Amino acid sequence: MFDHIQIKVKDLKSSKRFYTAALAPLGFSVQYEGDGVLGFGPKNAPALWLAEGESHGPVHIAFAAKNRAAVRAFYAAALPAGGKDNGEPGLRPQYHANYYGGFVKDPDGNNIEAVCHDEE
């Protein structure tokens, strides 16, 4: 859980395309768009901020998904929007019995995950 986070991206247009597609199945969309910055989140509550600039290295961000179908939809939407596979949706029992996650790399190489902790 987090209030908000900001990451630097090299190409804001490319990142906007990726995050708009990948986060839509999780219920998040662009909530703010300004000069060189975007804010994604639920309505009126942007929590992921993208700022165009020099990246400080890859990060890992995991977004909560309502169910396993949303994890699969996130993964399916992220790949054609410029994401690269970093782990197909599936159980990760090494974390716990119901950890169901899907992983993609965004256009800047950040590890972006959707995860559900509930049973099917």
N, C-alpha and C positions, 0 to 999 in steps of 0.2 A: 504494500500500500504506500502511496506517496501523494503529496499535495501537488507538486509539479516538478518537472525535470526539464533541463534544456541541454540539447546537444548541438554541436556545430556540424554543418553539412557543407560539402563542397559545391553542390548544385541544388539550389532550393527548388527549382522547377521539377527536376528528376525526383527529389525526395518527396515533394508534394504528391506527385503521381503515385509513388510507391505507398506512402502512408495513407493516402485517401482510400486506395483500394484495399490495402491490408487491414486497416482498422474499421472499415465499414461493417464487416460481419460481427465485430465486437461492440457495435453501437457508438463508435466514436467518429467524429467528423471535424472538419476545419471550423473552429469557433472564432478565430482571429487571424487576420492577414494584414500585415503591415510592411513597412519598408525593410526587406531582408529578413523577416521573421514570420513564422506561422505558429499558431496554437491549436492543437488537437485535443478533443475530449468530448465528454457528454455535453449536452446543450448548456450553454452559459458557464461552463466550468473547464476551460482548457487546462490540461495537466501536462501534456507533452509539447514542449516548445522546440522548434527547429530554427536555428539562426545560421544564416549563410556566413561561412568563414572557414578558417583553418581548423581542421579536426585535431583533437588531442589524443587520438587513438580510439580503437574500437571499445564500445561499451556493450553491456548486456541489459536489455530491458524486457521484462516479462509482463504481459498484459493479462488480466483475469478474464476468462471466458465463462459465459453462463453455463455452457455444457460442452460436451465433446464435439458435437456437430459444429459449434462455433469455432472450435480449434481447427477443424478440417476446412471450414469455409475461409478462415483467415489464411491458412497455408495455400489453399487453391487460388485465392485472390492475389496474394503477394507475389507469386512466381511470375505471372504474365505482366505484372506491374514493375518489373525490374529487380525482384528479389531473387536470391540464389538459395537453393536448398541447403539447409544446415541440420536437417533431422526431420524426417517425415513425422506427421502426427502419430502418436502412439503412447502406450504406457511406458513409464520410466520407473519401474519398481525399485530401482536403486535409491530413489528419493522417498517414495512411500507407495503403498499398494494401489492407490487411485490417482497417482500423478500422471496426467495425460497432457502431453505437450507437443507442440509443433514449432520448429525453429527455421528461420530464414535469415539470411544476411541482407541488410538493406544496401542501397547503392554505395554507401560509404564503408561497408564491411562490418557494421554493427550487428550483433547477434540479437535478433528480435524474436520474441517467443510469445505464443498464446498458450495459456495453461488453464486446465480445469482440474479441481481436486475432488470432484464428486464422482460417484459411481455412475455407470452408463444409465 
